[in-house]
Amino acid sequence: MKVTVSQQHLAHGLGLVSRAVSPRNTLPVLANVLIATDEGRLRLSATNLDLGITCWIPAQIAEEGAVTLPARTFADLIGTLPNDAVTLNLNVRTQTVNVRCGSNSTDIKGIDAQEFPPIPVPDLQTGVELNVAEFKEMIQQVAFAASSDDARPVLQGVMMNVTGSELTLAATDGFRISVRKSTLAEPAQKPISIIVPARALSELARIASDGEQTLVMNVPAERGQVIFHLKNAELVSLLIEGNFPDYRAIIPRSFKTHTVLSKGEFLNACKQAEIIARESNNVIRLNLTPTPDGPGKVELSAQSEETGASQISVDANIEGPGLLIAFNVRFLREVLDVLRTPSVVLETNANNTPAVIKPVGDENFTHVIMPMHLG
């Protein structure tokens, strides 16, 4: 193999795939990145066997070939090179690659590409076409609610349902549920119901560039995998096996109190209250107080024996009886951070039943949040 690529393209490509490199592994080749010529371009791939990321970059190919190189060593070296052409020349006998850029010349020992795990190829004809910008926003509005607890693997995933032209993403950690729906441009050929690791979807959102219009999702039959194909990149992830909780049964059907607030004011109030609340299990109290002749008030209060106390008042339109209810302030802040509308509605029944947060004017997003004990 002998190829010439730009330092910028190579550094960018390594940055995309390196997040799939396994930091702890039993197979030495999993600490490497695969570098291979592929129909006039250079293909970079990395995998930890659960997640695989591939990208293609422009290259001038003098000789075809493939090799794997230590990901960290190679990426660190490319990152220090000047913005110039980089030539990679493989000695097949020793599996050593000479990396030359200007007056810089470095030899890096690799491992035969034959030892690298095979990367599955998607069937683009049977895939589901997704809008990149909208799907990235869906991931952002759902993935944060997935659990980070290894003891419950199913909750570390995002439930993806495709029925006809409707796509639904849902995630829960047992204390909150985030659900986002969307309409596909083209209906799916058959229904899909899979649990995708939240981390894989977050990585997909990272590598999908804003300039791309569409991506294709492919679920190969009986492989336990999902493949997301972009124009210049691809992500493969193992699916999570198990039964996802029936989140629809938990979403309340009716509410006694509707509170409409400015999203910006509510978010700022949460951030201020969190400064005190983070010293006391993130608990804040919301006192919803309607007034008959004007806007109501939502008073956010936090208290900590070590730090002090905080009280912030926000104007709100409140319909229904007043209520004192407590929440985890971090959960409130995280859902408000991903909403795009100027106003949000907080719908409540009692201080010990689930509440719902929705963006005003957008019926596609629902977030359920469990209250905390008032104490």
N, C-alpha and C positions, 0 to 999 in steps of 0.2 A: 504494500500500500504506500502510495505517495500522493499527498494532497496539499493544496494551498488554500487557506481560509483567512478571513480577516480576524484580527484579534478580538474586535468587538462582537462579531457574530459568535465566535467560539466561546467567549466569556459569558455571553447572554445564554447560549445553549446549555452550558455547564451549570449555570445558575438555575435554569429551569429543571433539569433532571436530577441535580444533586440531592434534592430533598427526599428522593426515593432510595438513596443509598442507605444500606443498613449499618448503623454505627456499631451494633453488636451482632456478630454472625459467626456461624460455624463453618461457612463456606467462604474462603478467602476471595473468591471471584465476586461475591456480593458487595464487597467494599470497593469494587471497580466500576468504571463506566465503560460501556461498550461503544467503540468508535468504528463505524463501518461505512464504506461507500454504498450508495443506494440510488441508482438511476440518476446519476449526475449531481447528487447532493450528498452531504455527509450526515449520517444518522448517529445521534447520541442517545443511548438508553441506559437507564439505571433501574434496579428493582431490589426490593427486600422480600420478595415472594408474596407479600400481601398487596403491595402497591408497586406499579411499574409506570415510569414516565419516559416517553420517547419524544425527541424533537428532531427536525430536519433543518439544516442550515446550508446556505449556498457555499459551493466549493469548486475549485478547479482540480479535477482529478486526473493525475498522470498515470497512476497505477491503482487498480481495484484491490481491495483487501479489507481486513477487519482485525481488531485487537481489543483487549480490555486493559485499561490503565487505572492505577490507584486514583480514585475520584478526588480525594482531598489534595494529594500531591499535585495532580494535573491541574485542578482548578486554581490552586494557590499560585502555581507557576504562571498560568495564562493571565491571571489577574495582575501580575507584576510586569508583564511585557508591555512594550510601547504599542500605541495604536497603529499597527502596521500589519503586513501580510505575515502569516505564520505557516511554515512548511512542516508537515508531519511525514517522516520517512520511516517505515517499519522494516526492521531486519527480521524476517520470518524465522530464521534459524534460532535466534536468541530471544525472540519476542520482545525486542527493545525498540522503542520509538525515539528517534532523534527529533527534537523540537527546536526549530530554528526560526528566529525572528530578528532581523537586522544583524547586529553583531553578537546576539545571544544564541548560545547553542547548549542544549541540555539533553541528556539521554535518560529515559525513564523505562524501567523494566516493567513489562506487563505480563498478562496471563492469556493463553490462547483463547480466542473468541469462541471456540467450540465448547468451552466449559461454561459459557454464559447461558443462563436459563432461556429457553425459547420465549419470544414475545408473541402472543396470539394476534392474528390478523382479523380485523372486523369485517363482517359482511355488510357493506354500506347499503346494499339494496334493501335489506330487511330492517334497517335501523330506523329510529325515531328522530326526526329533525327538530332541533331545539334552537330558539333564538338566544344567541350568546349573552347579550346585555340583560335580557329578562331572566335567563336562567342563573346568571351570576347574582342578580339581586335576590332571587328566590333562595339560593344557597345562603347568602348573607343573612336573610331574615329567618332562617330555620336552623342552620347548623349549630349556632351558638347555644341552642337549648338542649342539645344532646348531652348525655352524661359522659364524664371522664373516668368513671368507676369501672375498673377492669372486671369487677365481680359480676357485672350485668352487661355482657357484651351486646345484647340486643339494643339496649338503650344508648350505646355508643354510636348507633347508626341513625340514618335518616330513612324513613319509609317513603318509597317512591311508588306511586300508583299512576298508571296510565290507562284510561278507559276512553276509547274513542278519541275525541279531541281534548279531553280534560286531563291535565297533569296536576297531581297533588303531591307536595312534600310535607312531611310531618316529623317532628323530633320532640322527645321528652326526656327529662332526667328524673321524673317522678314528682317534681315540685312545680313544674311548668310545662306547657305544651305550646309549640309554635306550629301553625299550619298555614301554608301558602298555596293557593291554587292559580292555575294559568290555563289559557286556551291555546292549543297547538294550531299552527298554520295548516298542517295536514294530519288527519286522524291516523292513529297507529293501526298497523295491520292486525294486531292482536293485543289483548289486555296484558299489562305488565304489572307485577307486584313484587318489589325487591327491597331489601334493606341494604343500603350502601353506607360504609363507614363515613362518619361525618368528616373525618380527617381527609379522606380521599376527595370528597366534594370541595372542601376548602382548598385543597391543592389544585383542583380543576379550576376553581375561580381565580386562583393565582396565576396559572399559566395561560388562561384564555385571554388573549389580548382584546382590548376594547374595539380595535379596528375590524375584528372578524364579525361576520353577520350570523353564521349558523354553525352548529356542531351536530354531529350524529351520534346518538346513543345506541349501542348494540349490545344485546344480551344473548350470547351464544347458548344454545340449548344444552342443558345438563352439564354446564362447565362451572357453575358457581361463580361466574365472573361477569363484570360489566366493562364495556370498552367505550370511552368517549373519544371521538375522532374529530380533530380540528384540522385546519388546512396545513399547518406546519408542526403540529404536536399531537400526541396521543397519550391518554391515561388509561391504564388497566387496573382494576381493583377487584380483589376477592369480595364476594358478597357475605353478609352476616346471616348465618342460619338461625332460625328460631321464630317464635311468634311475637310479633310486635303488639304492644297493648292496644286495646280498642279505645283509642283516644276520643272517638266520636261520642262515646257514651258518657264521657267526663265533661264535655263542653256543655255548660248550662243552656237551657232552652229559653228561659225568661229571667228578668231582672226587676228588682224593686227600685233601685236608684241608678240613674244615668248621669254621669258627670263628664262634661265636655271641657277640656282644658287646651290652652296653647301648648303644643308639643315642646317648643323651645323653652318656655317658662317652667314647665313641669320638669324637663330634663335638667335645667340649671339648678332647680330647687333640690332635685335628687342628688346631684353632684355635691352640692353644699352640705346636705344632710349626711351624705356618706362619709365625709371627713370625720364626723363625730361617731357615726353609727358603726364604722369599721372596727372600732375598739370594743363593740358590744354585740357581736354576732350579726352585724349588718341590719339590725332591726330598726325600722322607723314606723311611726304611727301616722296615719292619715285621718284627720278629722274632717269629714265631709259635712259642711254646714250650709244648707240652702237658706236663702232669704226671700221673703214673699215679694219685695218691691225692688229687686235689683239682682246683680250677679252674686252668686254664692261664693263661699271661700273654701279652699282646701288648705288646711294647716298641716305642714309636715314637721314632725318633731322627732329628735333623736337625743339619746342620753347615754352618757358613759361615765362611770365613777372615776376613771382615770383622766379623761380628756375634758369633760364638761357637758354642755347641753346646747342644742341648736333648735331654732323654731323659725320656719319660713312659711309665709302665707302667699297663696296663688289664687287669683280670681278664676272662677269657674261658673259655668251654667249647670245647675244641679236640679234635676227633676226627681222627685221622690223623697222619702224620709232621709234625715241625716244619719250618718254612720261613723263610728270610730273603728278603724281596721288597721292591722299591722302587716307589713310586707318586708321581705328581704330587699333592701334598697339596691343592691347590685343587680338583682333580677329586674327591677323596674328600669334601672339605667340602661341595661343591656338591650331590652326590647325597645325602649325609646330611641336608642342610638340607631336602630335599623329601620325606623319608620321615616317616610318621605313626605307625609302630609303636614300642613301647618297646624292642624288640630287633631287631638286624639280623644277617644271616649273610654272612660273607665266604667264598666258595668258591674254592679255588686248586688248581693242579696243580704248577706249577714257577715259578721266578722269571723265566722268559722267555715264558710263555704267558698268554693272557687270564684275568683273574679276574672273578668275578661277585659283585655285592652285591644282596641281596634283603631285603625286610622280612619278619620272621618272622611267619607267619600270614596273609600276603597273597600269593597266587599270581599276581596280576594285573600285578605290576611286576618287571622284570628290568633290571639295569644291568651292562653289561660294561665293564671298565676295563683298558686295556693297561698292563702294568708298565713301569717305566723301567729303564735299564741300571744295575746296581749300582755299577759303576765301582771 
